[in-house]
Amino acid sequence: MNTVRAQFSGVALALALSVAPAMASADAASSGAAPPAYIVPAGTPAYVQHAIESPERSAEQMARDANRKPAELLSLSGVRPGDRVIEFASFGQYFTTLLSDIAGPRGTVYMFDLPYTEKRFGDASRAFAAAHPNARYQLIDYNVVALPQNVDVVFDVLYYHDLGLNDIDTASLNARIFRALKPGGIYFVVDHNAAPGSGRRDTKALHRIDPALIRQEVMAAGFELVSQSDLLANSGDDHTQTVFSPAIRGHTDQTVFKFRKPLANR
């Protein structure tokens, strides 16, 4: 694959993710409508609710909560105070801000971004890490990154489909993620759904991926599937539009995977 073209596609994703909240806020303002209300579900762990209600979060981030359901996702992932967490594609810091708050002073959030994100997001990501003692930030090719070991949770939210677009060897990366996690550790993956059976056919044009392919590739690395959730499902998304289309942006049909590294003695 042509690396320049692949990285341009990745930049397009980064730009869209960065401007989407502002555009959504502008659309709401022009129509006189407020962003959809988000209510943290009853029974949400207190540390998750604390992170969601943190004054550190921007209005743009909070405006996205109704569609992204952070309390439900974070609760499902099982991330807890004191955890060591890896986050791929941390640029924008939507989940990074939440994860840093939850991990707290006894935990660590390792932020890994590909080098093409430097121009638009590098300064903001370094500033975030500098302001949060429990955050570590690195721009690195995922094909050569040396991951920290004995981590509790790995997050890849809305970026698995971009790995192939940026010439990342997914089999190698998944294997290294498996080794990095402690026994029982969680690999949490969320992505935009493509049509069943389409594999990676629509990743370049639509930024979507067949969830069956994610499941196949991750489990091939040795993971077991804990849950495949329709928490972010949208039956009104027919999988034919780019995820940046105004008609579907922010509420695409998505699959949420929770994979686990098996316990050593089972």
HUBEL-V505714 format. One record per backbone hydrogen bond with DSSP energy under -0.5 kcal/mol. NH is the residue of the N-H (numbers start at 1). CO is the residue of the C=O. E is the energy in kcal/mol with one decimal. If there is no record, write none. Layout:
BEGIN
nh-><NH/NH>
co-><CO/CO>
e-><E/E>
END
This chain:
BEGIN
nh-><3/6/7/8/9/10/11/12/13/14/15/16/17/18/19/20/21/23/24/25/26/27/28/29/30/31/32/33/40/44/48/49/50/51/52/53/54/57/62/63/64/64/65/67/68/69/73/74/75/76/77/78/79/82/83/85/85/86/87/88/89/93/97/98/99/100/101/102/103/104/107/108/109/110/110/111/111/112/112/113/117/118/121/122/122/125/126/127/128/129/130/131/132/132/135/136/138/140/140/144/145/147/150/151/152/153/154/155/156/157/158/158/159/162/163/163/164/165/166/166/167/168/170/173/174/175/176/177/178/179/180/181/182/184/185/186/187/188/188/189/189/190/191/193/194/198/201/203/206/207/207/208/209/210/213/214/215/216/217/218/219/220/221/221/222/223/224/226/226/227/229/233/237/238/243/245/248/249/251/254/254/255/256/257/257/258/259/259/260/261/262/262/266>
co-><1/2/3/4/5/6/7/8/9/10/11/12/13/14/15/16/17/19/20/21/22/23/24/25/26/27/28/28/38/41/45/45/46/47/48/49/51/54/58/59/60/61/62/64/64/65/69/70/71/72/73/74/74/103/80/83/108/153/110/155/112/90/93/94/95/96/97/98/99/100/104/83/134/85/108/109/136/87/110/138/114/115/117/117/118/121/122/123/124/125/126/127/128/129/132/109/111/113/138/141/141/145/180/180/84/84/186/86/188/88/156/190/190/159/159/160/160/161/162/163/164/163/168/169/170/171/172/173/174/175/176/177/151/261/182/152/259/154/186/187/257/156/255/253/209/195/198/200/202/202/203/202/192/199/210/210/211/212/213/214/215/216/217/218/219/218/260/224/258/258/256/230/234/236/206/242/245/245/248/232/252/191/229/189/255/227/187/257/224/185/222/260/263>
e-><-0.6/-2.4/-2.8/-2.2/-2.0/-2.0/-2.7/-2.3/-1.7/-2.5/-3.1/-2.4/-2.8/-2.0/-2.2/-1.9/-0.6/-2.7/-2.8/-2.4/-2.4/-2.7/-2.3/-2.4/-2.7/-1.8/-0.9/-1.4/-0.5/-1.5/-0.7/-2.2/-2.5/-1.5/-2.2/-2.1/-0.9/-1.5/-2.3/-1.9/-0.6/-1.3/-1.3/-0.7/-2.1/-2.8/-2.4/-2.9/-2.2/-2.2/-2.3/-1.2/-0.8/-2.7/-1.9/-0.6/-3.4/-2.4/-3.0/-2.5/-2.1/-2.5/-2.0/-0.8/-3.2/-2.7/-1.6/-2.3/-3.1/-1.9/-1.4/-1.7/-3.0/-3.6/-0.5/-0.7/-4.0/-2.5/-0.6/-2.2/-2.0/-1.9/-2.9/-0.7/-1.8/-2.4/-2.5/-2.3/-2.1/-2.3/-2.5/-1.7/-0.8/-0.7/-2.4/-2.6/-2.2/-2.6/-0.6/-1.9/-1.1/-0.8/-0.8/-2.3/-2.5/-1.5/-2.6/-3.1/-2.4/-0.5/-0.6/-3.3/-0.6/-1.1/-0.7/-1.4/-0.6/-0.7/-1.2/-0.8/-1.7/-2.6/-1.2/-2.5/-2.9/-1.8/-2.1/-2.5/-2.2/-2.0/-1.9/-1.7/-2.5/-2.5/-2.8/-2.4/-2.3/-3.3/-0.6/-0.6/-1.9/-2.1/-1.7/-3.1/-1.3/-2.0/-2.5/-1.7/-2.1/-0.8/-0.9/-1.1/-2.1/-2.1/-1.4/-1.2/-2.4/-2.2/-2.8/-2.6/-2.2/-1.5/-0.6/-1.1/-1.6/-1.2/-2.7/-0.6/-2.8/-1.6/-3.1/-2.2/-1.8/-0.7/-1.7/-2.0/-1.8/-2.9/-2.3/-1.7/-0.5/-2.0/-2.0/-3.5/-0.5/-2.5/-2.8/-0.5/-2.8/-2.6/-0.5/-0.6/-1.5>
END
